């Protein structure tokens, strides 16, 4: 789901969010050239415990560290 043509929201209802769910949302962000996504899991007692914000190409992201050329 895309909200206001800015944020991608991925809705789940699963026991536990896994790294593959983060990767899935990040792939959606990269393909659509969006910056922010929300991963929402409704299978939790308190909804705030089921929210995760993902930012595409965040300055301190692991993705940028892997893409930067290594100094030798």
C-alpha positions in Angstrom: 0.0 0.0 0.0 1.3 3.5 -0.9 0.2 6.4 1.3 0.2 10.0 -0.1 2.6 8.8 -2.9 5.4 9.0 -0.3 5.3 6.0 2.1 5.0 2.3 1.4 3.2 0.4 4.1 3.7 -3.4 4.2 1.0 -5.1 6.4 1.7 -8.5 8.0 -0.1 -10.6 10.6 2.6 -13.1 11.6 4.2 -14.5 14.8 7.6 -12.8 14.2 9.0 -10.3 11.7 12.1 -11.8 10.1 15.0 -10.1 8.2 13.4 -11.2 4.9 10.4 -8.9 5.6 12.8 -6.0 6.0 14.5 -6.9 2.8 11.1 -7.2 1.0 10.1 -3.7 2.0 13.5 -2.3 1.2 13.2 -3.9 -2.3 9.8 -2.2 -2.8 11.4 1.1 -1.7 14.3 0.8 -4.1 12.1 -0.3 -7.1 9.6 2.6 -6.6 12.3 5.1 -5.6 10.5 5.9 -2.4 12.4 6.9 0.7 10.3 5.7 3.7 8.4 2.5 4.4 6.5 1.1 7.4 6.4 -2.6 8.2 3.3 -3.2 10.3 2.7 -6.5 12.1 -0.8 -6.9 13.5 -0.1 -10.2 15.3 1.1 -8.5 18.5 -0.7 -7.6 21.7 0.4 -3.9 21.5 0.5 -2.4 18.0 3.5 -0.2 18.7 5.5 -3.4 19.2 4.6 -4.4 15.6 5.8 -1.2 13.9 9.1 -0.9 12.1 10.3 2.1 10.0 12.6 1.5 7.1 14.5 4.3 5.3 15.9 3.7 1.9 19.6 4.8 1.6 19.7 6.2 5.1 23.2 7.9 5.5 24.4 5.3 8.1 22.8 2.3 6.4 24.5 -1.0 5.9 23.7 -0.8 2.2 25.8 2.3 1.8 28.7 0.7 3.7 28.7 -2.2 1.3 28.5 0.0 -1.7 31.4 2.3 -0.8 34.7 1.3 -2.3 37.1 -0.1 0.3 40.4 1.8 0.9 43.4 -0.4 0.5 
